[in-house]
Amino acid sequence: MLLFRSEDHVDRWLAGRTPGATVPISKLAELADAWWGDRLDPAWEPHTREQNQQILDDLGLTGPFWRLG
């Protein structure tokens, strides 16, 4: 994971290479909360692949990069 100040900063860093997925830090925080937020619950059980995919879909993280295998 790399953090950038702006889209322009991303473009300069890429220097013509094809970008992967980019998301705002606020969306990354939402993802972290949805993915890991329940881990301290005493009744916690690992999420299924389907549940994890639903988290991504619910956050609008769609497309080939965000499809779980």
C-alpha angles and dihedrals in degrees: 000000000000127000121215135186096226146347087266089056089052091051092051092048092049091052092196097321119131111265125232121211117320124191133174115257089245090061090047089054090051090050093049091050094047093044100041106016096100098047096103093053108114089225093051118144125180115269118249120240087253092053091049091049089051090054090054093045093047090053091051093249097144138149133070095304091059098046112110115222 
